[in-house]
Amino acid sequence: MAHRKYASELYEAHLPEVIECLAWNIDNSRNYSYFPVIFPSEESLIKTLRTLNNAQIFPRRYFYPALNEMPYLTYQSCPIAEDIAKRIVCLPLSAEISSEDILRICSIISTAL
């Protein structure tokens, strides 16, 4: 967990300012399982994913589509959830990820935006 914490802090320090990192409740503990970030638009997210994929880096859209848009549920409008679901992605994070890989990912994101 210590390395995941370090990796998360490295991401936070080197991601472009237009990328929004989640605000964590300081009264709760954090396990650093995922590193979700929110892009300014779905278009910028998709463009960045393509650029990362071309570099053999494959972030995941874990929260897409929004749950209210699942085909087996009756649709109810949830505009905030739908908006965030289109703009959020989890960047690679593991106990083995290197500082060099994180800095490379941040550089690619900066260039793509």
C-alpha positions as a printed Julia matrix, in Angstrom:
113×3 Matrix{Float64}:
   0.0    0.0     0.0
   2.92   2.35    0.64
   4.03   2.14   -3.0
   0.47   2.7    -4.26
   0.24   5.77   -2.03
   3.55   7.04   -3.42
   2.37   6.36   -6.98
  -0.9    8.21   -6.37
   0.95  11.2    -4.97
   3.27  11.18   -7.97
   0.3   11.22  -10.34
  -1.28  14.09   -8.39
   1.93  16.1    -8.56
   2.48  15.63  -12.31
  -0.92  15.53  -13.99
  -1.96  18.62  -15.93
  -4.12  21.06  -14.0
  -7.12  20.46  -16.29
  -7.35  16.89  -15.01
  -9.39  16.66  -11.83
  -8.25  14.21   -9.17
 -10.88  13.07   -6.72
 -11.05  14.75   -3.35
 -10.79  12.14   -0.62
 -12.4   12.46    2.78
  -9.51  13.0     5.2
 -11.47  11.33    8.0
 -11.45   8.01    6.14
  -8.58   5.71    5.28
  -7.71   5.09    1.66
  -6.49   1.81    0.12
  -5.1    3.27   -3.13
  -6.72   0.52   -5.23
  -7.6    2.83   -8.1
  -6.55   6.23   -9.39
  -9.62   7.8   -11.0
  -9.32  11.16  -12.76
 -11.93  13.35  -14.43
 -11.25  14.95  -17.81
 -12.71  18.3   -18.86
 -14.81  16.63  -21.6
 -15.56  13.21  -23.03
 -13.81  14.28  -26.22
 -10.58  15.02  -24.35
 -10.86  11.7   -22.51
 -11.32   9.73  -25.73
  -8.46  11.55  -27.47
  -6.18  10.89  -24.49
  -7.2    7.22  -24.29
  -6.32   6.78  -27.97
  -2.94   8.39  -27.42
  -2.24   6.24  -24.36
  -3.42   3.09  -26.16
  -1.05   3.87  -29.05
   1.74   3.84  -26.43
   0.52   0.42  -25.16
  -1.04   1.96  -22.01
  -4.62   0.88  -21.33
  -6.5    2.85  -18.66
 -10.0    1.64  -17.82
 -13.34   3.41  -17.89
 -14.58   1.55  -14.8
 -17.58   3.79  -14.21
 -18.94   3.92  -17.76
 -21.76   3.97  -18.6
 -23.56   5.41  -15.59
 -25.63   2.79  -13.78
 -28.92   4.46  -14.69
 -28.05   3.86  -18.35
 -27.71   0.08  -18.05
 -30.05  -1.67  -20.51
 -31.63  -3.9   -17.86
 -32.77  -0.96  -15.73
 -35.59   1.48  -16.29
 -33.92   4.71  -17.34
 -34.16   7.64  -14.95
 -32.36  10.87  -15.66
 -29.22  11.36  -13.55
 -27.43  14.18  -15.38
 -24.53  14.55  -12.94
 -23.76  10.82  -12.87
 -24.08  10.62  -16.65
 -21.73  13.56  -17.14
 -19.06  12.24  -14.75
 -19.31   8.7   -16.17
 -18.43  10.06  -19.62
 -15.35  11.91  -18.32
 -13.79   9.59  -15.7
 -11.07   7.01  -16.2
  -8.83   5.02  -13.86
  -5.14   5.4   -14.62
  -2.81   2.42  -14.21
  -1.9    1.83  -10.58
  -0.23  -1.18   -8.99
   2.29  -2.09   -6.35
   4.82  -2.58   -9.16
   4.27   0.53  -11.3
   7.48   2.5   -11.67
   7.97   6.22  -11.21
   9.2    6.35  -14.81
   5.95   4.8   -16.06
   3.84   7.27  -14.07
   5.85  10.22  -15.37
   5.53   8.86  -18.92
   1.75   8.5   -18.52
   1.48  12.06  -17.18
   3.6   13.36  -20.06
   1.45  11.58  -22.65
  -1.72  12.96  -21.05
  -0.26  16.49  -21.06
   0.67  16.17  -24.72
  -2.73  14.76  -25.69
  -4.56  17.64  -24.06
